Amino acid sequence: MSMDAGFEAHVRVGEETFDGRDAALLRAVAAHGSLNAAASTLGRSYSRAHGRIGDLEAQAGPLVERERGGSEGGGSRLTENARELLAQFERLQAALEGTATTERLVLDGTVRERDGDLVTVETAAGTVGALALTTADDVQASFRSDAVTLHAPESAPGESETSARNRFEGDVLSVERGDGTALVRVDVGAGDPLAVRVTATSLRELALSAEDRVVASFKATATRATAAPDAGESGER
């Protein structure tokens, strides 16, 4: 799977191209819990929506889990594959819509466990997994603002439902709207607020404002653990 940057965001999935219309369809399924209702909301026929999901699934694997029965033809929910695909698309979309700077949050912490290149780091905000670029135990764990996904607490996926195992819960401090994107700052108890770059679409769906409670999730593979400045012989790799 690869991402192609053009004037409009799209993700290449095998022989298919995942674009804004496909992203809207998956978001509608997540919002309405039904492919039938999603198609109706978007003004599309059920057969076309069903066919498009089938084309994408042939390349990307399962995207929508279906339950048969009921007056609406059964319920539907997004799979982990679908959530990952949406996250990739939205990160690319944010980049193409003119993100001027990509902020990073840096957390001071201590390595508690090692498993090959992955480490578990205890920080003031909580425990995070990260890729270790050092053999030091006193580290700084850092990640980009566009690597984080925000969720309403009641709709945040469980740990078994996502590969983004790093999770912080906190309160929105501010929302800075720009052209097509917004920078959301969240107090997660780390001293400096967590800065998260989201698309305008995500901001509308979450309906975020100051003091709202949110869950921020991000992958260990998107997090880097480097030696703290005072760690001495760092063993940087």
N, C-alpha and C positions, 0 to 999 in steps of 0.2 A: 504494500500500500504506500503510495507516495502523494505528496501535496504539491500542486502546481500553482504558482503565483501568477495571476493574470489581473486584468482590470476588474473582474468579478471573481469572488472566491469560489473555488471548486476543488474537490478532493478526488483524485483518481483512485478508483477501487477496481483493480483488475481491468476489465474492458469497459466498465461503466464510469460515468462522471457524476459524482455527488455534488449537487449545487444548492442554491438557496431554496428552490422549490421542494427539493427532497428534504432539506433541513426543516422547512415549515411543516411538511407532512409528519415527520417524526415528532416534532414538538407538539403538534395537534393531537397525535395519538397519546402522548404522555399526558397532555392536559385533559383529554376527554375520556381516556380509558377505553377507546373503541376506534377501530379503523373506519367503521361506517360513519360514526359521528365526526371523526377527523376530516374525512372526505367531504361530508356535507358542509362543515364549517368553512372549508376552503373553496367551496363551489366546484368540487370535482366529483366525477362519478366514482362509485365504489369500485367498479371493475377496473378502472384506470389506476386508482390508488393501489388496489390489491396487486395488479400486474406490475406496477412500478416497484413495490416492495419486493415482489418475487424476483425481479431483475437484479435488484441490489443484493438480495440475499444469496443469489447464485454466485456472486463474486465475494461478498463480505462475510457470509455466514449468517446465522439467524439474527434478525433485527427486531422482530415483533413476536412476542409470545401470545398465542390466541387461545381463548377458552370458548368452546362452542356452546350454543344455546342462548336463550333469552330473547326478548323482543327486539333488541338491537343487533342480533346476530352474534352475541357473545362479546366478552370483554377482551381487551388487548393491552399489553404493556411492553415497554421497551426492554430489550436485553442489554447486557453489559456491552456487547458489540456496538449496539446503536448509540449508547451513551458515549462511548469512546469516539465513535465517528462524528457525532455532534460536537464533542469537545474539540476535536481536531479542526473541524470546519470553522467553529467560532474563533479559535485562536488565529487561524489564517485570515478570517474576515476582519478581525480586529487589527491585524498587522496591515492589511490592505486599505483599511479605512483611515489610515493616517495616524497611527500611534506614534507620537513624536519621541517619547522616551519609554523604555521598559524598566520599571522600578524593580528593585530587589529587596527582599527582607532578609536580614542577617540575624540569626539567633545564636547567642553564645550558649555552649552546652558541653556536656561530658559524655564520652562514649561509654555505654554500659554493656553492649554486646557487639560481637563481630561475627559475620557469616560471609566469608569470602570478601568481596568488594563492598558488601552492604554492612552498614553499622546502624545501631539503635542509639540515638542521642537524646539525653535528657536535657530539656531546656525549660526556661521559666514558663513558656506557653504550654508545655506538654512534651510528650515523647514523640520523636519523629524518626522515620527511617531515611537513610541517605546513602549515596555512593561515596565511599571514602577515597579522598585524594591525599590522605596522610596516614601515618601510623600513630600520630599523637592522640592522646586521650582528651585533651582540652581542645575543643574545635569550635568552628563557626559553621553552622548549617545555613545555607542560603538557597533561595529559589526565586524565580522570576514571577512578576505579577500576572503574566499571561499564562502561567502554568497552573493557576488555581481556579477551581470551579466553586461557585457559591450556590447554596441550596437553602430553601426554607427548612427549618428544623423538622417539620412534620413530613417533608417529602425527601429528605436526605437518604440516599441508599445506604443499606446496612453494610458492614464490613465484608460480608460474604457476597455482596452484590456488585462490588467494584474493586478494581485494582488500585484505586487511589486511596491507600490505607492511611495516609497522613491526614488527620482531621483536627481542626480547631473549631470551637464554638465561641462566638463573641457577639458584640453589639456594633452596629454600624455607627461610625462617627461622622462621616460625611460622604456625599456623592458629588463628584465633580464631572459634570456632563461636557462632552466635547462633540466633535463632528463624527457621529456614527459610533462612538465608544464612550465609556464613562470609567472613571477611576473611583472605586469604592474603597474607603479606608475603614478597617474593622479593628476594634480593640479586642485582642485575644490574650491580653495579659502578658505581652512580651516587652513592654516598655514602648518601643516604637510600634505604631499601628501596622497591621497587615494591609498592603496595598494590592488591590485586585483589579485588573483590567477586564472589563466585560463589554459585550456588544450592546447596542441600543435595544436590540430585540430582547436579550436576556434581562436587561434592566426593566423593561416594560413588564415582562412576565413575572419577575420577582416583586415588582412594585416596591422597590426599596426606598426607605427614607431613614433619616437619622434615628437612632435608638432601636431600630429593628434588630431582632435576634437572627443570626444566620449561622450556617455551618460551612466552613471553607475546607475543601478537600484537594489534595494534590499527591502525586506519586513520589515514592522514594527515589525513583530513577530520574526525577526532575529536580532533586535536591542534592546539593554538593556539600560534603563535609571537608573543610580545609582547616589547617592548623590555626589555632588562635594566635594572635600576635605575640603573646607572652609565653607560648608553649615551648620555647627553646628549640632543641633539635627536633624538627617537625617530621622528618622523614617524608617530605612531600614527594608524590609520585609524578 
